[in-house]
């Protein structure tokens, strides 16, 4: 069929929708609107309102001539609740609004320019959109105060608000539907032939890879393939209708202005405003710097989300210093500041009392802080002054005088330090922290470094903006001055005050939540370990000859003992730091047990004695000699870690009556952790090829597993010693942390955590159930034992007071969450005990609420009978067969603790995994 006039041809296409070859569709370049669902298109909204003829073009000639926004209308009636696709001028991220170059902050998205519409009354299909941002960043927190700041973490509801009870699918279906959906789930309400839609001249699909559509992709959220899909659509039906419709901009958005050093190359930087640099950490409403959060995907540890290269992460060192300088100039804010801690954390009593800080000590500390801050600012300003937009504060270039917070505020931070850090790294003698005495050291800079790092460490445990700015800036300034102090005088490398300051910096930076400080801590720990070795303190020292008539009496003996004990506690605090960092980085410890010939720390009762007389009495009790002879002045010291481990291997600790403290038990885990790491690393190197396993080899995977089982036997022996101690002594925070470390090490023996993180990132998986079963066996070798250890970790951490947990506790929850998540993926809804294919496995029990000695737990471990569940705060049991349920529960556990930058980062990563 042929037509002499073009308008007749277009009318034929409009009415019949078929060309001369009897095929549906229109030529891609004729400007016509393609058919929708096989029906004839109707007039645009403007022509329909004025009841004028519409030529069905897009935009139509009437709208184009009158400079109106041409809006498509769906072919179905409004009663069908059809999603409306706006024209290029209506959406938030397109049209004139995007040409202004503004970057919309998450949680405060701009709405369409429509007359006075209340966002709170907007229907689900009319919610405003944020251009270019996935739904993970679209949600706003429920509290009004948090809405005033840009949101970066999805404020998912905590378990118990109805989502978990209505989660319809098993863990495997969650996993597979998150990554792939069939076309049968696509919405048939309004489908358009996008291949034939004429795009605006400025549109460039290659410039926005996230906007490139596959041929089989539908318009609804269920049709988005790949690992970055918002899996909440498939896991929570309530959320499907609560999110705004998908918008495909027809023009590439333009960003006017220049990127700063912080933003260049960082995809995450687009989600943060230029001026405020603040973002809400989570629903609790603790704001933080956007650059800190933008770099979380660049962490070199805790990598369950697709990583970004370090070169794309915004720099934070200069920003931390500028915020510190800005904070210290705000004298009025500090004069009215009060800590937001829970006084119940101090109800059990403080092990270390904090003495009042004298004004003269504060003035001395202030003078040295000035030099530290200005030196650090000068270093970071070099080479960055040419940046047109450095996101720094307007006052960052000034050299005005800054003031430390009032002495009262500094005492708050020191009290927080004594109540949290000193419980796990007990380095303060006599049960009293006196900063005035510390500042009387012969080296003013070294002593000031130590006190400032104590203040920064204490501020880290307080959830407030001011405390976070103080922590980040002091950590960076002290890092530079500490390195400078050692470089100018190498003798200071063996000074106890310098090594103490380096210990505080390493712990503070490693768990700071700041990507760059975490990397520096891991990079410089080897340098500080070498300083410790070269100082000679690791070698055994011969005990001095007993003093028959010691000069100074018991006071002199006590002072000599404090010096020796201080050296031992500093040495073995570094051992615990080595253990913590290597465990969470899935690496072998850097120290070897054979290096430690120095005596281990003595009893805490001796260390906390306040007078020489009290110390003498306790010393005679701890080191009791036969025949009633006094032990004071004998030079009696505990065994070294090397000797204690030798007795442990020979199983002679109980036989010889060696008394252990929680710190001794914690240190005894260090060599066991090294052995587990060594054998697990060796097992991961063996090939899975059947042919290679059949060859005769000297070292085989089977023999390596036997050695690993021997280490597990030693771990059980250690646990028996720990239980023996807890039955005779009250539980303390050090013992709780030690038991958590034991369960984490035991988990490493039955799981392959790096493989679990690869599975979470969907690396090397095609999504089939058969491959998932194989990956599950590769990741978890003993399901029952791994679930048992995960439950005990949750139980122990939740039993600790919120404000005095070890700095790495969110990392322990992270590892538990991923292990339980991995196990939930293999729970297929079609294969369940209720379907009759398998008998009921036994009674359900709360694996995270019952102690290890409970009969149900023992039965589960020995006979593999029982159904483990998780427990909420109100005692409600939660099943463990759904990925969303498990991850949401672990997020809720993190929310129970004090919010820090590190816990916020872990929380955000788990929420990203929940979202798919």
Secondary structure, 3 states (H helix, E strand, C coil): CCCCCHHHHHHHHHHHCECCCCCECCCCCCCECCCECCECCCCCHHHHHHCCCCCCECCCHHHHHCCCCCCCCCCCCHHHCCCCCCCCCCCCCCCHHHHCCCCCCCCCCCCCCCCCCCHHHCCHHHCCCCCCCCHHHCCCCCCHHHHCCCECCCCCCCCCCCCHHHCCCCHHHHHHHHHCCCHHHCCCCCCCCHHHCCCCCCCCHHHCHHHCCCCCCCCCHHHCCCCCCCCHHHHCHHHHCCCCCCCCCCCCCCCCCCCCCCCCCCHHHHHCCCCCCEEECCCCCCEEEHHHHHCHHHCCCCCCCCCCCHHHCCCCHHHHHHHHHHHHHCHHHHHCCCCCCCHHHHCCCCCCEECCCCHHHHHHHHHHHHHHHHHHHHHHHCCCCCCCCCCCCCCCCCCCCCCCCCHHHHHHHHHHHHHHHHHHCCCCHHHEECHHHHCCCCCHHHHHHHHHHHHHHHHHCCCCHHHHHHHHHHHHHHHHHHHHHHHHCHHHHHCHHHHHHHHHHHHHHHCCCCHHHHHHHHHHHHHHHHHHHHCCCCCCCCCCCCCCCCCCCHHHHHHHHHHHHHHHHHHHHHHHHHHHHHHHCCCCCCCCHHHCCCECCCCHHHHCCCCHHHHHHHHHHHCCCHHHCCCCCCCCCCCEHHHHHHHHHCCCCCCCCCCCCHHHHHHHHHHHHHHHHHHHHHHHHCCCCHHHHHCCCCCCHHHHHHHHHHHHHHHHHHHHHHHHHHHHCCCCHHHHHHHHHHHHHHHHHHECHHHHHHHHCCCCCCCCHHHHHHHHHHHECCHHHHHHHHHHHHHHHHHCCHHHCCCCHHHHHHHHHHHHHHHHCCCCCCCCHHHCCCCCCCCEEECCCCCCCCHHHHHHHHHCCCEEEEECCCCCEECCCCHHHHHHHHHHHHHHCCCCHHHHHHHHHHHHHHCC
